[in-house]
Amino acid sequence: MKTVQLDSSQFDALAEESKRRQISIDELLGNLVKQYLDELSILSRRSEADLMSIIGLGDSGLSDVSENHDKYLGEIIANEHFR
């Protein structure tokens, strides 16, 4: 078992909440830590999914963009400004 240090206001708040829920402070802290770690895991998976969503974002379907990028950029600019 590990020791956790809390200031008096934190301990008092936990004691009050544990009394309200009719569970021990140890059980309350265990539940809170589990909830926090579960949320971190969800956020981590969500962030990973968000990053993966950018793959292929700029896919134009053209195979010669690296060779003709100036031409394509010029066409885009011309279409935006000279319609």
Beta strands, then each sheet from edge to edge (+ up, - down):
end
